[in-house]
């Protein structure tokens, strides 16, 4: 019965999206939030009126507290976002998931995205925070790559920086780097908020320098996920004494000053074959944390806007008590209906903005100065 209900909710959401926008973008942003149950939590030795709800954790903004317990469900949304460098699209909700906190929302979302692709919705970029990317690859990254999706994710602090080697190459931030790469380049943290233009420019130059040490692809992944990479010096991206031809490159290129005394296979072979298990969690569309990744990942705010629309106290106001029903089925159905309302409001505002942007600017009459002729 759960599968039938999910299909009904999917159909309701798709019906709220005009045909002109169904294929307007293949990029999607995902996120989850808490959804408190109307029922009170069970007391010691007692039972709750909502048998499907459970205890979960949610983030809070109160001073001194980062998270707290709540009794209810986890609600997840799939929101359509614009393609990179593509035209603007309305942030429409394409899917709603709602389950007890006992159900991990990450593999449930991966399954829903794969099902969307199988149903004919184009698979493109998937933008997600570190709550998704930090999970086991078989629960998130692997099924999405197999489904044709491209990951654009934030990395958990525990997944950032060097994480060992493969065939002598440094494994870091989803890529393989020359073993002589400076530690300051492979250990870069994301750009902080409030950075000045000068700080942003310096940060981006360091990311570009790190990219020169990255092993370059010479083949795409095959059906089993294996792909081949070559030495960056052999690819002409930096100067290295171990690659005599690279020393004729311009002096403006980065140079390896202290190559490994015993050259590993990534330096001696023309290329190395990399299995899908290497960087399985962290491999993604853009180098992390480069400017290209930062610009692309910024689209993820569309998912947060979807939640803000549904929780807006001046609108739907989906706080505890807005829906005085218990059970997953009823809550999921009304949550999908609320997402439809959010889509209609989003379409209305998007149409108004498009009309304002396309309207010609009103001609401003020139004011006469006092004392001028004809005044």
Secondary structure, 3 states (H helix, E strand, C coil): CHHHHHHHHHHHHHHCCCHHHHCCCCCEEEEEEEEECCCCCCCCCCCCCCCCCEEEEEECCCCCCCEEEEEEEEEEEEEECCCCCCCCCCCCEEEEEEEECCCCHHHHHHHHHHHHHHCCCCCCEEEECHHHHCCCHHHCHHHHHHCCCEEEECCCHHHCCEEEEECCEEEECCEEECCCCCHHHHCCCCCCCCCCHHHHHHHHHHHHHHHHCECEECCCCCCCCCEEEECCCCCCCCEECCEHHHHHCCCCCCEECCCCCCCCHHHHCCCEEECCCCCCCCCCCCCCCCHHHHHHHHHHHHHHHHHHHHHCCCCCCCCCCCCCCCCHHHHHHHHHHHHHHHHHHHHHHHHHHHHHHHCCCCCCCCCCCCCCCCC
